């Protein structure tokens, strides 16, 4: 099983369907972002291997979020991370993505009402 963050918490932020389907749903992307952020903030000292996996997973989630929320100007401004990113930088960028996606969902709910 591939995990996004394997330090003290084993987490598979990408549900089976997201890994094997061409296009994840908005809900799957949102849940994966929340799970990855929870795992990242609960980890004490990530190892380098875990950081590389975290960077890769963040970049994948960012791309999927951009595809699902095409109208978000803020998501377009968030850039993928480089391999030398720290755990703190991953957490900050992931928090930005989470906050933006949550706002986009709230906005779409308001528009539907």
Secondary structure, DSSP 4 states (H G I P E B T S, - for coil): ---SEESSSEE--S-HHHHHSSS--HHHHHHHHHHHHHHHHH-SS--HHHHHHHHHHHHHHHHHHHHH-TT-HHHHHPPPPPTT--HHHHHHHHHHHHHHHHHHHHHHHHHH-
